[in-house]
Amino acid sequence: MTPSLSRRPGGGPPAGKPGRKLGPIADGVGAAHRAWLEPLRHRFLASGLTISELSCRSGWAKSKISELLRGTGRYPRWEITYGLLDVLDVPSWPMRRLWMAAALEAEKKPDWIDGCIQNRPPPPGRATVSTGPAVPPLEHQAFTELNRSAYLAYARLFLGEDEAREVVAETFDVLWFRWDEALASSDVVPFAWSVLRRSVMARARHDDGCPELARTAFDTVALSVISTPEARFAQIEESMTLFKAISRLPAHQLDVMVLTYLRGMDHAAVADVLGVPIASVHTADRYARKTLTAALLLQQRHGHDPEPQNHPGEIPE
């Protein structure tokens, strides 16, 4: 039986305990590794346990646990990772998939990964490593089906097809991992969107700190109806100017614009996906279009063609 975690009476935050504070995640930890490490650290800190107590309950040395929770040293084996999940009462099946993806990111060979996750007798006093699949909560399954296509549409704007699918799968695994936390938040929908957005932005290419949307310039409707190479190149240049301006918008305005104008969703659908009031979407759209219009006018004044015939990504009224 998993020992109960130490919490304050009434379900409040865990009481503070003496012991060395957990240091930050090490530099160089990959995006896939960070995807499971951050929520695991959050679960540990919320438990109220010290590293010494976690060591006693899991059977693993404090130094090994500290290395795992900071992402230092070698990529952790599944046995010790599972040992912490068992104590912290974290669902192991989504974590196993996240762990495997991060192991590949860390350039671990498939034989090493398979060897780690095989059922085998654990060392004395340590948790049995379970590898059997489990079924996520029904609410999580419904949420996944409802939002998968919109999440994929968003991720594809910043990432390649395969990477977009990986990020969306990772997002739903992290949500399963953190489902109790999501339900305890003010609203599951914006909680989930923040998980997706963080994963996408961690992998997107950036220019001066802004995510790149330039690849979208080569897949616009306007380009499909232009016949001459010269006109196509001019259209691409204008599109890239617009997409660069979009990428520099504040996060909420950026999300509203790409879902509305690059993915064709109406404002009600965007509000549902982001988990915000529709008035917030209207406001973000209005302010973003003002910013983008100013950026396009500035480009016209300083570009090679001061009065272009049209704009491929013109923001409609």
C-alpha positions in Angstrom: 0.0 0.0 0.0 1.3 3.5 -0.8 2.0 5.4 2.4 -0.2 8.5 2.8 1.5 11.8 2.0 2.0 14.4 4.6 -0.5 17.3 4.2 -2.0 20.0 6.3 -5.4 19.3 7.8 -8.3 20.4 5.6 -6.4 19.8 2.3 -4.2 22.9 2.4 -0.6 23.2 1.3 1.8 20.7 3.0 3.5 21.9 6.1 7.1 22.9 5.7 9.8 20.4 6.9 13.4 20.8 7.6 15.9 19.6 5.0 17.9 20.8 2.1 15.8 22.6 -0.5 15.5 21.1 -3.9 17.7 22.8 -6.4 16.6 24.0 -9.9 16.5 21.7 -12.9 19.9 21.6 -14.5 20.7 23.4 -17.7 20.7 21.2 -20.7 17.7 19.1 -19.8 15.8 18.3 -23.0 12.2 19.3 -23.7 10.9 15.8 -23.5 12.7 15.1 -20.2 11.5 18.4 -18.7 7.9 17.5 -19.7 7.8 14.8 -17.1 10.4 16.1 -14.7 8.6 19.4 -13.9 5.3 17.9 -12.9 7.1 15.2 -10.9 9.0 17.8 -9.0 5.7 19.7 -8.4 4.1 16.5 -7.1 7.1 16.0 -4.8 7.0 19.5 -3.4 3.2 19.4 -2.9 3.6 16.1 -1.0 5.4 17.8 1.9 8.0 15.0 2.0 11.7 15.6 2.3 14.2 13.9 0.1 15.2 11.8 3.2 11.6 10.6 3.6 11.3 9.9 -0.1 14.5 7.9 0.1 13.2 5.9 3.1 9.8 5.1 1.4 11.2 4.3 -2.1 14.4 2.5 -1.0 16.6 4.6 -3.2 19.6 6.7 -2.0 19.1 10.4 -1.4 21.9 11.2 -3.9 20.1 9.3 -6.6 16.8 10.9 -5.9 18.3 14.4 -5.8 20.0 13.7 -9.2 16.7 12.5 -10.7 14.7 15.5 -9.5 17.3 18.0 -10.8 18.0 16.2 -14.1 21.7 15.9 -13.3 24.0 13.0 -14.1 22.9 10.3 -16.5 19.3 9.9 -17.6 17.5 8.0 -14.8 16.6 4.3 -15.2 12.9 3.4 -15.1 13.3 1.5 -11.9 14.1 4.5 -9.8 11.7 6.7 -11.6 8.9 4.2 -10.9 10.0 4.0 -7.3 9.2 7.7 -6.9 5.9 7.4 -8.7 4.9 4.6 -6.4 5.5 6.8 -3.3 4.0 10.0 -4.7 0.9 8.1 -6.1 1.5 9.2 -9.7 -0.1 7.1 -12.5 2.7 5.1 -14.0 1.4 4.4 -17.5 1.5 7.9 -19.0 4.8 8.5 -17.1 6.3 5.4 -18.7 5.5 6.8 -22.2 6.9 10.2 -21.3 10.0 8.5 -19.8 10.6 6.5 -23.0 10.3 9.6 -25.3 12.8 11.5 -23.1 15.1 8.5 -23.1 15.2 8.6 -26.9 15.8 12.3 -26.8 18.8 11.5 -24.5 20.1 9.2 -27.2 19.5 6.0 -25.2 19.5 2.9 -27.3 16.2 0.9 -27.7 17.9 -2.1 -26.1 18.7 0.0 -23.0 15.1 1.3 -22.8 13.6 -2.1 -23.3 15.9 -3.5 -20.6 14.9 -0.8 -18.1 11.2 -1.4 -18.5 11.1 -5.2 -18.5 9.3 -6.8 -15.5 12.0 -8.1 -13.2 12.3 -8.7 -9.4 13.1 -5.4 -7.8 16.0 -5.0 -5.3 14.9 -5.8 -1.7 12.6 -3.2 -0.2 11.9 -1.5 -3.5 8.7 -1.2 -5.4 7.8 -3.7 -8.1 8.1 -2.2 -11.5 4.7 -2.3 -13.2 4.6 -1.9 -17.0 1.0 -2.9 -17.7 -1.2 -0.4 -19.5 -3.9 1.5 -17.7 -6.9 3.5 -18.8 -7.1 7.2 -18.2 -10.2 8.7 -16.4 -13.3 9.0 -18.6 -13.2 12.7 -18.3 -9.6 12.8 -19.6 -10.6 10.5 -22.5 -13.5 12.8 -23.4 -11.3 15.9 -23.2 -8.7 14.3 -25.4 -11.2 13.5 -28.1 -12.7 16.9 -28.0 -9.4 18.8 -28.3 -7.0 16.6 -30.2 -7.7 18.1 -33.7 -7.5 21.8 -32.5 -4.3 21.0 -30.6 -2.7 19.4 -33.7 -3.8 22.3 -35.9 -2.0 24.7 -33.5 1.1 22.6 -33.1 1.5 22.2 -36.9 1.9 25.9 -37.3 5.2 25.9 -35.4 6.5 22.3 -35.8 6.8 19.6 -38.4 4.1 17.0 -38.7 5.8 14.2 -36.8 7.0 16.6 -34.0 3.5 18.2 -33.7 1.9 14.7 -33.2 4.6 13.9 -30.6 4.0 17.1 -28.7 0.2 16.6 -28.7 0.5 13.0 -27.5 2.9 14.3 -24.8 0.5 17.0 -23.8 -2.3 14.5 -23.1 0.1 12.1 -21.2 1.2 15.0 -19.0 -2.5 15.9 -18.4 -3.2 12.3 -17.4 -0.2 12.5 -15.1 -1.5 15.8 -13.7 -5.3 15.2 -14.0 -6.0 15.6 -10.3 -4.1 18.9 -10.4 -6.0 20.0 -13.5 -9.4 19.2 -11.9 -8.4 21.1 -8.8 -7.5 24.2 -10.9 -10.0 27.0 -11.6 -10.7 25.5 -15.1 -9.3 22.4 -16.8 -9.4 23.9 -20.3 -6.9 26.8 -19.8 -4.8 24.5 -17.6 -4.5 22.0 -20.5 -3.9 24.8 -23.0 -0.9 26.0 -21.0 0.6 22.5 -21.0 0.2 22.3 -24.8 1.5 25.8 -25.4 4.6 25.3 -23.2 5.5 22.1 -25.0 5.0 23.6 -28.4 7.1 26.7 -27.6 9.8 24.7 -26.0 10.4 23.0 -29.4 9.6 25.8 -31.9 12.3 27.6 -33.6 12.7 31.2 -32.2 13.9 34.4 -33.7 14.8 37.1 -31.1 12.8 35.2 -28.5 9.7 34.9 -30.7 8.4 31.6 -32.2 8.9 31.4 -36.0 5.8 31.1 -38.2 7.7 31.6 -41.5 7.1 28.1 -42.7 3.4 28.9 -42.9 4.2 31.5 -45.6 4.7 28.7 -48.1 1.3 27.2 -47.5 -1.1 30.1 -47.9 -4.2 30.2 -50.1 -2.9 33.3 -51.8 0.1 31.5 -53.2 -2.0 28.8 -54.8 -3.7 31.3 -57.2 -0.5 33.2 -58.3 1.0 31.9 -61.5 4.3 33.8 -62.1 7.4 33.0 -60.1 8.0 36.8 -59.6 4.6 37.3 -58.1 4.9 34.2 -55.9 8.2 35.4 -54.4 6.7 38.8 -53.7 3.7 37.2 -52.1 6.0 35.0 -49.9 8.0 38.0 -48.8 4.8 39.8 -47.8 3.4 36.7 -46.0 6.6 36.3 -44.1 6.5 39.9 -43.0 3.0 39.3 -41.7 3.8 36.1 -39.9 6.8 37.6 -38.3 4.6 40.4 -37.0 2.1 37.8 -35.7 4.9 35.9 -33.9 5.8 39.1 -31.9 2.3 39.6 -30.5 1.6 38.9 -26.8 0.9 35.2 -26.2 -2.9 35.4 -26.0 -3.2 37.6 -29.0 -0.8 35.3 -30.9 -2.9 32.3 -30.1 -6.2 34.0 -31.1 -4.8 35.1 -34.4 -3.2 31.8 -35.5 -6.3 29.8 -34.5 -8.7 32.3 -36.1 -6.9 33.4 -39.3 -4.4 30.6 -40.0 -6.6 27.7 -38.9 -10.1 29.2 -39.8 -11.8 28.8 -36.4 -14.5 31.2 -35.4 -14.3 33.1 -32.2 -16.6 30.8 -30.3 -14.5 27.8 -31.1 -11.3 29.6 -30.2 -12.8 30.6 -26.8 -13.7 27.0 -26.2 -10.2 25.7 -27.0 -8.4 28.4 -25.0 -10.9 28.3 -22.1 -11.5 32.0 -22.0 -14.6 34.2 -22.4 -15.5 35.0 -26.0 -15.2 38.7 -25.1 -11.5 38.1 -24.4 -11.1 36.6 -27.9 -12.9 39.6 -29.5 -10.6 42.0 -27.6 -7.4 40.1 -28.5 -8.4 40.0 -32.1 -9.1 43.8 -32.2 -5.9 44.8 -30.6 -3.8 42.3 -32.6 -5.3 43.5 -35.9 -4.4 47.1 -35.0 -0.8 46.0 -34.3 -0.5 44.0 -37.5 -2.0 46.7 -39.7 0.6 49.2 -38.4 3.4 46.7 -39.0 2.2 46.1 -42.6 1.9 49.8 -43.3 5.4 50.3 -42.0 6.6 47.5 -44.3 4.9 49.2 -47.3 6.6 52.5 -46.6 10.1 51.0 -46.3 9.8 48.0 -48.7 10.6 47.7 -52.3 6.9 48.0 -53.3 5.3 50.9 -51.4 1.8 50.2 -52.7 1.4 46.4 -53.2 -1.8 45.3 -54.9 -2.9 43.0 -52.0 -1.6 41.3 -48.9 -1.7 37.5 -48.8 -2.3 37.4 -45.1 -4.4 40.4 -44.9 -6.4 40.4 -41.6 -10.1 40.6 -42.5 -12.5 42.8 -40.8 
